[in-house]
Amino acid sequence: MDLIIVSGISFVVVFAAFLILVNTSHTSIIDFVWCFGVTASSIFYVFYLDGQITTFGWHIIVLQLLWFARLGGMILFRTLALDEEDGRYRRLKERWGEHYRRNLFKFYLFQWGGIILFSLPVWSALILQTKLTPLGIFGETLALAGTIGAFLSDWTLTKFRQDKNNVGQVCVSGPWRYSRHPNFFFEWLYWLGLAFMGVNGITSLWIFVFPVMVLVFLLFITGVPTVEAQALRSRGDAYRKYQQTTSVFIPWFPKKFIE
């Protein structure tokens, strides 16, 4: 029943967002709606499944709120700072042409599915585990490290982009010296940590399906491919050099550039 409730309410929210945003230049706000939906769904699961909230449940709530503060805050800041439509959504509008409204609705439905899918790790952890075990503490440490690392990555990149002298240049300071997508790596670390928190014996190891799922999304679907394509368009040879010297995902020491 809890999954049905989340599916129904999140659909109504996403559909309302579509009706409000479809004729505006702010369709990218759906990214924030997705982030909020995942967090709200996760907290709902804690209250619904726990009844009387356990210490484990409170730890989950705090982790999710920190995750939302970091990612939701970054998305909102980025959206409000734009004077025009987000470049990704502007290109989608150009590509879809006369079928824009229909395809945008399909895209929003994809985001609705994302709310359900990305809240399932918390749901799974709650049905598998009721207390914070030593392995759970390890997982919580990973999740916190992921949130902090992603925040530092976002903050470093934001400061870099605010300097007009860096237009067309590539950020290679802080975490970006060791990975082309440190924010994605630390984001994945967060979901890996949640999986460890839910482990309760060998039969519960299926929960690691979720960090694998997140990894696939980040590396092959919505993360790295989209960002790299945009970076090559906007930064050209500077980014090609960056690709040759810097790890795509896992932070590692940069290689020497070969002409």
Secondary structure, 3 states (H helix, E strand, C coil): CHHHHHHHHHHHHHHHHHHHHCCCCCHHHHHHHHHHHHHHHHHHHHHHHHCCCCHHHHHHHHHHHHHHHHHHHHHHHHHHHCCCCCHHHHHHHHHHHHHHHHHHHHHHHHHHHHHHHHHHHHHHHHHHCCCCCHHHHHHHHHHHHHHHHHHHHHHHHHHHHHCHHHCCCCCCCHHHHCCCCHHHHHHHHHHHHHHHHHCCCHHHHHHHHHHHHHHHHHHHHCCHHHHHHHHHHHHCHHHHHHHHHCCCCCCCCCCCCCC
